[in-house]
Amino acid sequence: MAVDTPSQSVAKAAGDVVARGPRRGTGSRRAPKRSLATHWYAWAMVAPVVIVIAVIIGYPLVRGLYLSLTDANERNVARTIGVNEIPATYEFVGLDNYTDALTGSQFLGTLGWTVVWTVSCVTLTFALGLVLANVLNRRIAGRSVYRMLLILPWAIPGFVSVFAWRFLYDERRGMLNQILSGLGMDAVPWLNDPLMAKFSVIAVNVWLGVPFMMVALLGGLQSIPGELYEAAEMDGANAWQRFRNITLPGLRSVSTTVVLLSTIWTFNMFPVIFLLTRGGPGEATQILVTQAYKFSFEISPRDFAQSSTWGVLILVLLMIFAAFYQRVLRKQGDVW
């Protein structure tokens, strides 16, 4: 009977490892091909979506990032005049546009108001949506009618709602000032006074956003087992204690999602600001996204580089917020 010495055993084991190594490597190299052959239908269904996203989102994003590193404007981009084609003459300037934006007062001032606008709208929208969701979650007469009426602002196209509010805010013929006049009060310059214009645009955006928040939170409320409330009531918990210890924890997963979505939507809420005040009076209600639009379409010469720079900065700010938000949730034990 042959007995292996320790050195022979080590050599044999090493030989086995070497012998098995290429086989594992070959298998790992074949894995993607095997996966593609097995799940080809899934890849085929995903491919059109990937292509559309790459064309609609990917190309403009890359193009905008490139333009933000140049001095491109209306006068030096490639254009066609009659039968003559004028080539582009803009130059690469590196990070100069970002330096100018981040060190200038315009970007920081606009960012400050954008943050105030976003926090105010999201806070009020969430609070009102939560109150209405709690009301509609109870068995009250005409609950279906109330739901339909409260969802109505969400069903109407946003630009229609904004134009309707613009008529209501009209200083001379608007319904709001007509009511105040009937009560013997002076007319209010809703859209012509900087401070009142800020309150006015926040009110309209909250009015548009409450239905979504209410429906989402109502769905979360209806997923909380009623037995929890019954047990808490039997233990002597009052309404506030039941709300704090059952309702809010039960809504945490829904709340984190709707707050994130509402923040992103409000931060980029172009229609309300543009259609209601166009950023005015002056620059009082101008947010980052409307200012980026103004650079590209309203000033002369149109500054495509500056507009792209602001667009990239908006994207970076939202990505930073989303990453910070996710990190906070993970520290609190929430899975997101």
C-alpha positions in Angstrom: 0.0 0.0 0.0 1.5 3.3 -1.1 1.5 6.2 1.4 2.0 9.8 0.2 4.5 11.9 2.0 3.5 15.4 3.1 5.4 17.0 0.2 3.7 14.6 -2.3 0.3 15.4 -0.9 0.9 19.2 -1.2 2.1 18.7 -4.8 -0.9 16.6 -5.6 -3.3 19.1 -4.2 -1.6 21.9 -6.1 -1.9 19.9 -9.2 -5.6 19.4 -8.6 -6.1 23.1 -8.2 -4.2 23.9 -11.4 -6.2 21.2 -13.2 -9.5 22.5 -11.9 -8.7 26.2 -12.5 -9.0 26.3 -16.3 -12.2 24.3 -16.1 -13.8 26.9 -13.8 -12.5 29.8 -15.9 -14.0 28.2 -19.0 -17.3 27.8 -17.3 -17.4 31.4 -16.1 -16.5 32.6 -19.6 -19.3 30.5 -21.0 -21.8 31.7 -18.4 -22.8 34.9 -20.2 -23.3 33.0 -23.5 -25.3 30.4 -21.8 -27.4 33.1 -20.0 -28.0 34.9 -23.3 -29.0 31.6 -25.0 -31.4 30.7 -22.2 -33.0 34.1 -21.6 -32.8 35.5 -25.1 -36.5 36.5 -25.0 -35.9 38.6 -21.9 -33.0 40.4 -23.6 -35.1 40.9 -26.7 -37.9 42.5 -24.7 -35.5 44.8 -22.8 -33.5 45.9 -25.9 -36.1 48.3 -27.4 -36.5 50.1 -24.0 -32.7 50.4 -23.6 -32.4 51.7 -27.2 -35.2 54.3 -26.7 -33.7 55.4 -23.3 -30.2 55.7 -24.9 -31.6 57.8 -27.8 -34.1 60.0 -25.8 -32.1 60.4 -22.6 -28.5 59.3 -23.2 -27.7 61.3 -26.2 -29.1 64.7 -24.9 -27.4 64.1 -21.6 -24.0 63.5 -23.2 -24.5 66.3 -25.6 -25.5 68.7 -22.8 -22.4 67.6 -20.8 -20.2 68.4 -23.8 -21.8 71.8 -24.4 -21.3 72.7 -20.8 -17.5 72.5 -21.3 -17.6 74.9 -24.3 -18.6 78.5 -24.9 -21.4 77.6 -27.3 -24.0 80.2 -28.0 -26.4 81.3 -30.7 -23.6 83.0 -32.7 -20.9 80.3 -32.8 -22.9 77.1 -33.2 -23.3 75.4 -36.6 -26.3 76.8 -38.5 -27.8 77.1 -41.9 -28.7 80.4 -43.5 -30.4 80.0 -46.8 -28.2 77.6 -48.8 -25.1 78.5 -46.8 -23.9 76.2 -44.0 -21.9 78.0 -41.3 -19.6 75.7 -39.3 -19.4 75.8 -35.5 -16.7 78.0 -34.1 -17.2 77.5 -30.3 -14.3 76.5 -28.3 -13.6 74.1 -25.4 -13.3 76.1 -22.1 -13.1 73.2 -19.6 -14.7 73.9 -16.2 -14.9 77.7 -16.6 -18.7 77.6 -16.9 -19.1 75.6 -13.7 -16.7 78.0 -11.9 -18.6 81.0 -13.1 -21.9 79.5 -12.1 -20.8 78.3 -8.6 -19.0 81.5 -7.7 -21.6 83.9 -9.1 -24.5 85.3 -7.2 -27.2 84.3 -9.7 -26.9 80.6 -9.4 -26.6 80.6 -5.6 -29.5 83.0 -5.3 -31.7 81.0 -7.6 -30.7 77.8 -5.8 -31.7 79.3 -2.4 -35.2 80.1 -3.7 -35.5 76.7 -5.4 -34.7 74.9 -2.1 -37.3 77.1 -0.2 -39.8 76.4 -3.0 -39.2 72.6 -2.9 -39.2 72.2 0.9 -42.3 74.3 1.3 -44.2 72.5 -1.4 -43.2 69.0 -0.4 -43.9 69.7 3.3 -47.4 71.2 2.7 -48.3 68.6 0.1 -47.4 65.8 2.4 -49.2 67.3 5.4 -52.4 68.0 3.5 -52.2 64.7 1.7 -51.8 62.8 5.0 -54.8 64.7 6.6 -57.1 64.0 3.7 -56.0 60.4 3.4 -56.8 59.8 7.1 -60.2 61.4 6.6 -61.0 59.3 3.5 -59.8 56.2 5.2 -62.7 56.4 7.6 -66.3 55.3 6.9 -68.0 58.6 6.2 -71.0 59.3 4.1 -70.2 60.2 0.5 -66.6 59.0 0.8 -66.6 58.1 -2.9 -67.7 61.5 -4.0 -65.1 63.2 -1.9 -62.4 61.0 -3.3 -63.5 61.9 -6.9 -63.5 65.6 -6.1 -60.1 65.5 -4.4 -58.5 63.6 -7.2 -60.0 66.0 -9.8 -57.0 68.4 -9.8 -54.7 65.4 -10.6 -56.9 64.4 -13.5 -56.9 67.8 -15.2 -53.8 68.5 -17.4 -51.3 70.6 -15.4 -51.2 73.5 -17.9 -55.0 73.8 -17.9 -55.0 74.1 -14.1 -52.2 76.6 -14.1 -53.9 78.9 -16.6 -57.1 78.6 -14.6 -55.2 79.8 -11.5 -53.7 82.6 -13.6 -57.2 83.9 -14.3 -58.1 83.6 -10.6 -55.0 85.6 -9.7 -55.6 88.4 -12.2 -55.3 91.6 -10.3 -58.2 93.4 -12.0 -60.6 90.7 -13.2 -59.6 87.7 -11.1 -62.2 86.0 -9.0 -60.1 86.2 -5.8 -59.8 90.0 -6.0 -63.5 90.2 -7.0 -64.3 88.4 -3.7 -62.0 90.7 -1.7 -63.6 93.7 -3.4 -67.1 92.5 -2.4 -65.9 92.2 1.2 -64.6 95.8 1.0 -61.0 94.9 0.9 -58.2 96.1 -1.4 -57.1 94.0 -4.4 -54.0 91.9 -3.8 -51.2 91.9 -6.5 -51.0 88.1 -6.4 -48.5 87.8 -9.3 -47.1 91.3 -9.4 -45.6 91.5 -5.9 -42.4 89.4 -5.3 -43.5 88.0 -2.0 -47.1 87.4 -2.9 -46.0 85.8 -6.2 -43.9 83.3 -4.2 -46.9 82.4 -2.0 -49.1 82.1 -5.1 -46.9 79.7 -7.0 -46.4 77.5 -3.9 -50.2 77.4 -3.4 -50.8 76.3 -7.0 -48.1 73.6 -6.9 -49.5 72.3 -3.6 -53.0 72.2 -5.1 -51.7 70.1 -8.0 -49.6 67.8 -5.8 -52.0 67.0 -3.0 -54.1 64.4 -5.0 -51.1 62.2 -5.8 -49.9 62.4 -2.2 -53.3 61.6 -0.8 -53.9 58.6 -3.1 -50.4 57.1 -2.3 -50.8 57.6 1.5 -54.4 56.3 1.4 -53.1 53.1 -0.2 -50.6 52.9 2.6 -53.2 53.4 5.3 -55.4 50.7 3.9 -52.5 48.2 4.1 -52.2 48.7 7.9 -54.1 45.9 9.6 -57.2 47.2 11.5 -56.5 44.8 14.4 -53.5 47.0 15.4 -55.8 49.9 16.0 -58.4 47.7 17.8 -55.7 46.3 20.1 -54.3 49.8 20.8 -57.7 51.2 21.6 -58.4 48.3 24.0 -55.1 49.1 25.7 -56.3 52.7 26.3 -54.3 54.5 23.6 -55.8 57.8 22.5 -56.1 59.0 18.9 -52.7 60.7 18.9 -50.9 57.7 20.3 -52.5 55.4 17.7 -51.4 57.8 15.0 -47.9 58.2 16.2 -47.2 54.6 17.1 -49.2 52.8 14.4 -50.1 55.0 11.5 -46.7 56.8 11.0 -44.6 53.6 11.3 -47.0 51.8 9.0 -46.7 54.6 6.3 -42.9 54.8 6.5 -42.2 52.8 3.3 -44.8 54.7 1.3 -43.8 58.0 2.8 -40.1 57.7 1.9 -40.9 56.9 -1.7 -43.5 59.7 -2.2 -41.3 62.3 -0.5 -38.4 61.5 -2.8 -40.6 61.6 -5.9 -42.3 64.8 -4.8 -38.9 66.4 -4.1 -37.5 65.6 -7.6 -40.7 66.6 -9.3 -41.0 69.9 -7.4 -37.3 70.8 -7.9 -37.9 70.5 -11.6 -41.5 71.9 -11.7 -41.2 73.9 -14.9 -44.9 74.4 -15.9 -46.1 76.1 -12.7 -43.4 78.7 -12.6 -43.2 79.3 -16.3 -46.9 79.5 -17.1 -47.9 81.4 -14.0 -45.1 84.0 -13.6 -42.4 83.2 -16.1 -40.0 83.6 -13.2 -41.2 87.1 -12.3 -41.8 89.6 -11.2 -38.2 90.3 -12.1 -36.4 87.1 -11.0 -38.4 86.6 -7.8 -39.9 83.2 -8.6 -37.2 81.9 -11.0 -36.1 78.4 -10.1 -33.1 76.6 -11.5 -34.9 74.8 -14.3 -36.7 77.9 -15.6 -33.5 79.9 -15.5 -31.7 77.2 -17.6 -34.6 77.4 -20.1 -34.2 81.2 -20.1 -30.5 81.0 -21.0 -31.3 78.7 -23.9 -34.4 80.3 -25.4 -35.1 83.8 -24.1 -31.9 85.8 -23.8 -29.9 87.1 -26.8 -27.6 85.6 -27.8 -29.0 82.3 -26.5 -26.3 80.8 -24.3 -26.4 77.1 -24.8 -23.3 76.5 -22.8 -24.6 78.2 -19.7 -28.0 76.5 -20.0 -26.3 73.1 -20.3 -24.1 73.9 -17.3 -27.1 74.7 -15.1 -28.8 71.5 -16.4 -25.8 69.4 -15.4 -25.7 71.1 -12.0 -29.4 70.3 -11.4 -28.8 66.7 -12.2 -25.8 66.5 -9.9 -27.7 68.2 -7.0 -30.6 65.7 -7.4 -28.2 62.8 -7.5 -26.5 64.0 -4.3 -29.9 64.4 -2.6 -31.0 60.9 -3.6 -27.8 59.4 -2.4 -28.0 61.2 0.9 -31.6 60.3 1.3 -30.9 56.7 0.7 -28.0 56.7 3.2 -30.2 58.3 5.9 -32.9 55.6 5.3 -30.4 52.8 5.6 -29.1 54.2 8.9 -32.7 54.2 10.1 -33.1 50.6 9.1 -35.4 51.2 6.1 -34.8 49.1 3.0 -34.9 51.3 -0.1 
